[in-house]
Amino acid sequence: MMWCTRKTTLTATVIVVLLAAVFAAHSGVFDDVPLLNPTVAHAVELLALAGLTGSWIRRDRRWLLRTLPLLLASATALTAATVVLLRLTDTVRDRYPPMFDLWFAAIVAAVLGIPLALPRPGVIRRITAVAAVPLTLAGGLLFVNQIYAVWPNVGDLLDHTGALSGGDLERTLRGTSPDARAEGVLGAFDMPATDSHFAHRPGYVYLPPAYFTAPRPDLPVLLVLAGVPGWTSQWPEAGQAVTTDATYAAEHHGIAPVLVFADQNGATYRDTECVDGQNGNAETFLTVDIPAFVTATLHLRHDPETWGVVGFSEGGTCAADLVIAHPDVYRHLVDLGGEPRPTLRNAQTTLQLYNGSVTDEEAHDPARLLATHHYDGVTAWFAAGADDLRGIATARELARSAATAGITSHEFTGSGGHNWHFASTAFARVLPPLGSDLSIR
């Protein structure tokens, strides 16, 4: 009886601790905990592997010779099936490190191991088996995050952007908040798709301190786009764009570009390549609806000479294509790790992106546009990470073609690979000279 009571108490304690941790995380207690610290990541990864292997240690011949091999085989089979399914459904198209599959298999094995461990005697073994699930999840997440740098802190993982919304945002825009004048404001906006009717997710806008001064200066505007998979809070979080822009503003009397973080895809894994086609009228949304939103809602004057597009990965492809195809809307582009042209897997699926129109496809090919047009007053930055060899070649070729077409073109190789390590540092590197191009002195 006493044993049952102890077991119940221990179980209840574990549940209470887990619920308290979840509540604390949701409340933002852990928001500043770093997720890119290699020491922390490796420690969690080792704990995960220790917990998983610890739950497998038993003095049971049947377990060692039959059940455990069957468990590992099942985890391997489910992992392989998942990989195939993700490829067949085009959810995952790019190559990734093989260790991703091993971590996924470890998570599956941990989950499958719970029903095998709970009926067995031994409280420590049961606790270890249950703990192996969140530990392997955390270990796998941190491993992936070390490579792509998607979530710098716990708050970023939980999407705690700190953005104002609703009434708080409206009051800040109408008033003269001391905080807004000192640091600027990141606000959440649902940008209307009046002309395009494009199904999109809400976005964000960073308004620098000078926006809240009177009289308000004519501030430059940068449309900032993430890639696939992607979401609108990636640039404020992983890309550190707000921090970079705020730092720039502090050095220029509060003046900095207004950053518009818009959604060009409508879903995490959808890829429009920023064209009007089978996945919606993304191009019209970005070139008509977004400028209309900025002028009508934010009361900023549209001036293509001080408006530009910044993008990473697919967003970089979009930046180049939008500016080259629409210099009457945007005249400054920053293409970080983009493709040579809008591309969706292969020639056939790319053509389908344009609803089968070869004419539309050719009208969105930067190489063709640069070869047949001359541009005045347009600037371009092309860059890729040192580990992204294909991206480096693309950046150099586009920079050469752009320069030939009259565009003031820059090209450089940043640190990192095709990841947010590179994108965040590259944006910080580009912003000062880009600010000069945008007439900030």
C-alpha positions in Angstrom: 0.0 0.0 0.0 2.8 2.4 0.9 4.6 1.5 -2.3 1.5 2.4 -4.3 1.2 5.7 -2.4 4.8 6.6 -3.1 4.4 5.7 -6.8 1.3 7.9 -7.1 3.0 10.8 -5.3 6.0 10.5 -7.6 3.8 10.5 -10.7 1.8 13.4 -9.5 4.9 15.4 -8.7 6.3 14.8 -12.2 3.0 15.9 -13.8 2.9 19.0 -11.6 6.5 19.9 -12.5 5.8 19.4 -16.2 2.6 21.5 -16.1 4.4 24.3 -14.2 7.2 24.3 -16.8 4.7 24.6 -19.6 2.8 27.4 -17.9 6.1 29.2 -17.2 7.2 28.9 -20.8 3.9 30.1 -22.1 4.1 33.1 -19.7 7.5 34.1 -21.1 9.6 33.2 -18.1 12.1 31.3 -20.3 11.9 33.7 -23.3 15.5 34.9 -23.0 17.0 31.4 -22.6 19.5 31.0 -25.6 19.0 28.1 -27.9 22.1 28.6 -30.0 24.6 28.0 -27.3 26.6 24.9 -28.4 27.4 23.8 -24.9 23.7 23.8 -23.9 22.7 22.1 -27.1 25.3 19.3 -26.7 24.4 18.8 -23.0 20.7 18.4 -23.9 21.6 16.0 -26.8 23.7 13.9 -24.4 20.9 13.8 -21.8 18.5 12.7 -24.5 20.7 9.9 -25.6 21.4 8.9 -22.0 17.7 8.9 -21.2 16.9 6.9 -24.3 19.6 4.2 -23.8 18.9 4.1 -20.1 15.3 3.2 -20.7 16.6 0.2 -22.8 18.9 -1.3 -20.2 17.3 -4.4 -18.8 18.5 -7.8 -17.5 16.0 -9.6 -19.7 17.1 -11.9 -22.5 13.8 -11.7 -24.4 14.0 -7.9 -24.3 17.6 -7.8 -25.6 17.2 -10.4 -28.3 13.7 -9.8 -29.5 11.7 -6.8 -28.2 14.5 -4.2 -28.4 15.6 -5.2 -32.0 11.9 -5.1 -33.0 11.5 -1.6 -31.4 14.6 -0.3 -33.3 13.4 -1.9 -36.6 10.0 -0.3 -36.2 11.5 3.1 -35.5 13.7 2.8 -38.5 10.8 1.7 -40.8 8.5 4.6 -39.6 11.4 7.0 -40.1 12.0 5.7 -43.7 8.2 5.9 -44.4 8.0 9.4 -43.2 11.0 10.5 -45.3 9.5 9.0 -48.4 6.1 10.6 -47.6 7.6 14.0 -47.1 9.4 13.7 -50.5 6.4 12.4 -52.4 4.2 15.2 -51.0 6.9 17.8 -51.8 6.8 18.9 -48.1 10.6 18.6 -48.0 12.5 19.2 -51.2 16.0 20.3 -50.2 18.8 18.0 -49.0 19.5 18.0 -45.2 22.1 16.3 -43.0 21.5 12.5 -42.4 21.6 13.2 -38.6 18.1 14.7 -39.0 16.8 11.2 -39.8 18.7 9.7 -36.8 17.2 12.2 -34.4 13.7 11.6 -35.8 14.2 7.8 -35.4 15.3 8.4 -31.8 12.1 10.4 -31.1 10.0 7.6 -32.6 11.9 5.0 -30.6 11.3 6.9 -27.4 7.6 7.2 -28.1 7.3 3.5 -29.0 9.2 2.5 -25.9 6.7 4.1 -23.4 4.0 1.3 -23.6 6.8 -1.3 -23.3 8.3 0.3 -20.2 5.2 1.4 -18.2 3.9 -2.1 -17.4 7.4 -3.3 -16.2 8.5 -3.0 -12.6 11.0 -0.2 -11.7 10.0 3.4 -11.1 13.3 4.8 -12.4 13.0 2.9 -15.6 9.4 4.2 -16.2 10.4 7.7 -15.4 13.4 7.4 -17.7 11.3 6.1 -20.5 8.8 8.9 -20.2 11.5 11.6 -19.9 13.2 10.2 -23.0 10.4 11.6 -25.2 10.8 15.3 -24.3 14.5 14.9 -24.1 14.9 13.4 -27.6 12.5 16.1 -28.9 14.6 18.8 -27.3 17.8 17.2 -28.5 16.7 16.9 -32.1 15.3 20.4 -32.1 18.5 21.9 -30.8 20.6 19.9 -33.2 18.5 21.2 -36.2 18.6 24.7 -34.7 22.4 24.7 -34.4 22.5 24.3 -38.2 19.8 26.6 -39.3 19.6 29.1 -36.4 15.8 29.4 -36.7 15.2 30.1 -33.0 17.9 32.1 -31.2 15.9 32.0 -27.9 13.1 30.1 -26.3 10.8 33.1 -26.9 11.4 32.9 -30.6 10.5 29.2 -30.6 7.2 30.1 -28.8 6.7 33.0 -31.2 6.8 35.5 -28.5 7.7 38.4 -30.8 6.7 41.2 -28.4 4.8 42.8 -31.2 1.9 45.1 -30.3 -1.5 44.3 -31.7 -5.1 45.4 -31.5 -5.9 48.3 -29.2 -2.4 48.6 -27.8 -1.0 49.1 -31.3 -3.7 51.6 -32.3 -3.1 53.7 -29.2 0.7 53.6 -29.8 0.2 54.7 -33.4 -2.1 57.6 -32.4 -0.1 58.7 -29.3 3.4 59.8 -28.5 4.7 56.9 -26.4 8.1 57.6 -24.9 9.1 53.9 -25.6 8.1 54.2 -29.2 10.2 57.4 -29.6 13.2 55.7 -28.0 13.1 52.3 -29.5 10.5 52.1 -32.2 7.6 49.7 -32.3 7.1 46.2 -33.8 3.4 45.8 -34.6 1.3 42.9 -35.9 -0.8 43.8 -38.9 -3.2 41.9 -41.2 -2.4 43.5 -44.5 -5.5 43.6 -46.7 -5.3 41.8 -50.1 -7.8 44.1 -51.7 -6.7 43.7 -55.3 -5.0 40.3 -55.2 -7.4 38.4 -52.9 -4.3 36.5 -51.9 -4.8 34.2 -48.9 -2.0 35.2 -46.6 -1.0 35.1 -42.9 -0.8 38.2 -40.8 2.5 40.1 -40.9 4.5 42.6 -38.9 5.8 46.1 -39.4 8.7 47.7 -37.5 8.3 51.5 -37.2 11.6 53.2 -36.2 11.6 56.0 -33.6 11.5 58.8 -36.2 8.1 57.5 -37.3 6.7 58.9 -34.0 8.2 62.4 -34.3 6.4 65.5 -35.5 6.6 66.4 -38.3 7.2 62.8 -39.5 10.0 62.5 -42.1 9.5 60.6 -45.3 10.9 57.3 -44.2 12.2 54.6 -46.6 10.4 51.3 -46.7 11.8 47.8 -47.0 9.6 44.8 -47.8 11.3 41.9 -46.0 10.6 38.3 -47.0 11.5 34.9 -45.6 11.8 31.6 -47.5 10.3 28.1 -47.4 9.6 26.8 -44.9 8.9 30.2 -43.4 6.7 32.5 -41.5 6.5 36.3 -41.1 8.1 36.4 -37.6 11.3 34.7 -38.9 13.0 37.9 -39.9 12.3 39.8 -36.6 13.4 36.7 -34.7 15.9 34.5 -36.5 17.0 37.3 -38.8 17.4 39.8 -36.0 16.1 42.5 -38.4 14.4 44.6 -35.8 17.4 44.7 -33.6 19.6 45.6 -36.6 17.3 48.3 -37.8 16.9 49.7 -34.2 20.6 49.9 -33.8 20.9 51.7 -37.2 18.2 54.1 -36.1 20.1 54.9 -32.8 23.1 55.9 -34.9 21.0 58.1 -37.3 18.8 60.2 -35.0 16.0 57.7 -34.9 15.8 57.5 -38.7 15.8 54.0 -40.3 13.8 52.1 -42.9 10.3 51.0 -42.0 10.4 47.2 -42.2 7.3 45.4 -43.6 7.4 41.7 -42.9 4.8 40.3 -45.3 3.7 36.8 -46.1 4.3 35.9 -49.8 3.3 32.2 -49.5 0.2 31.8 -47.4 1.5 28.7 -45.6 4.7 27.4 -44.0 5.6 25.0 -46.8 3.8 26.6 -49.8 6.0 28.2 -52.4 4.5 30.9 -54.7 7.9 32.2 -55.8 6.2 35.6 -55.5 4.3 35.3 -58.8 0.7 35.3 -59.8 -0.2 31.7 -60.5 -1.6 28.4 -59.2 -0.7 29.3 -55.6 -2.4 32.6 -55.6 -1.7 36.2 -56.7 1.3 36.7 -54.6 2.9 39.2 -57.0 -0.1 41.5 -57.0 -0.3 41.3 -53.2 3.4 42.4 -52.9 3.4 45.1 -55.6 -0.1 46.5 -55.3 -1.7 45.6 -52.0 1.3 46.1 -49.7 2.2 49.6 -51.1 -1.5 50.5 -50.7 -1.4 49.3 -47.1 1.7 51.2 -46.3 0.4 54.5 -47.8 -3.1 54.2 -46.4 -2.6 52.7 -43.0 0.9 53.8 -42.1 0.6 57.2 -43.9 3.9 56.9 -45.6 4.5 58.3 -49.1 5.3 55.8 -51.9 8.6 56.6 -53.5 10.3 53.8 -55.5 13.6 55.6 -55.0 13.5 54.9 -51.3 11.6 51.6 -51.3 13.2 48.2 -51.6 12.9 44.4 -51.0 15.0 42.3 -48.8 14.8 38.5 -48.9 16.5 35.3 -47.8 16.3 32.0 -49.8 13.0 32.0 -51.7 12.6 35.5 -50.3 15.9 36.5 -52.0 14.7 35.1 -55.3 11.5 37.2 -54.8 13.6 40.3 -54.0 15.5 40.2 -57.2 12.5 39.3 -59.4 10.2 42.0 -57.8 12.6 44.8 -58.2 13.8 43.8 -61.7 10.3 43.4 -62.9 8.7 46.3 -61.0 11.3 49.2 -60.7 8.3 51.5 -60.7 7.4 50.1 -57.2 10.8 49.1 -55.7 14.3 50.1 -56.8 16.5 48.5 -54.2 17.0 44.8 -53.7 18.9 42.6 -51.3 19.0 39.0 -52.5 20.5 36.7 -49.8 20.9 33.1 -50.9 18.3 33.3 -53.7 18.0 31.2 -56.8 18.9 32.5 -60.3 15.1 32.6 -61.2 11.8 31.6 -59.7 12.0 27.8 -59.7 9.7 25.1 -58.3 11.6 21.8 -58.3 11.9 21.2 -62.1 11.0 22.7 -65.5 7.6 21.1 -65.6 6.4 22.1 -62.1 7.9 25.6 -62.6 5.8 26.1 -65.7 2.8 24.9 -63.8 3.6 27.7 -61.3 2.6 30.1 -64.1 -0.5 28.1 -65.0 1.4 26.7 -68.1 2.2 30.1 -69.6 5.7 30.2 -71.1 5.3 33.9 -71.7 4.7 34.6 -68.0 7.6 32.4 -67.0 10.0 34.3 -69.3 8.7 37.6 -68.0 9.9 36.6 -64.6 13.4 35.4 -65.6 15.9 38.0 -64.2 18.5 37.0 -66.7 16.2 37.7 -69.6 14.9 40.9 -68.1 18.4 42.2 -67.4 19.5 41.3 -70.9 16.7 43.3 -72.5 16.2 46.3 -70.2 18.3 49.1 -68.8 17.8 50.3 -65.3 18.5 53.8 -63.8 18.5 54.4 -60.1 18.3 50.8 -59.1 20.7 49.2 -56.6 21.3 45.5 -55.9 23.0 43.4 -53.3 23.6 39.7 -53.9 25.2 37.4 -51.3 25.5 33.9 -50.1 27.1 32.1 -47.2 30.6 30.7 -47.5 29.3 27.1 -47.2 26.7 27.7 -49.9 28.8 27.2 -53.0 25.8 27.2 -55.4 24.5 30.4 -53.8 27.9 32.0 -54.2 27.9 31.2 -58.0 24.4 32.5 -58.4 25.1 35.7 -56.5 28.2 36.4 -58.7 26.3 35.7 -62.0 23.3 37.9 -61.0 25.6 40.7 -59.9 27.4 40.7 -63.2 24.2 40.6 -65.2 22.7 43.4 -63.1 25.8 45.6 -63.5 25.6 45.1 -67.3 22.0 46.4 -67.2 23.0 49.6 -65.4 22.1 48.5 -61.9 24.6 49.6 -59.2 25.4 46.1 -58.1 27.3 44.6 -55.1 28.2 41.0 -54.3 29.8 39.4 -51.3 30.2 36.1 -49.4 29.1 36.0 -45.8 29.7 33.7 -43.0 27.8 30.5 -42.5 25.8 28.5 -45.1 22.2 28.7 -46.3 20.9 29.5 -42.9 19.8 32.3 -40.6 23.4 32.6 -39.2 24.2 34.0 -42.6 21.0 35.9 -43.3 21.1 37.8 -40.0 24.8 38.9 -40.3 24.4 39.7 -44.0 21.5 42.0 -43.3 23.5 43.8 -40.6 26.4 44.2 -43.1 24.2 45.5 -45.9 22.0 47.9 -44.0 24.5 50.8 -43.5 25.4 51.2 -47.2 21.8 50.4 -48.2 20.7 53.2 -45.9 22.8 55.6 -47.9 21.2 54.3 -51.1 17.8 55.0 -49.5 18.9 58.6 -48.9 19.4 58.3 -45.1 22.3 60.6 -44.0 
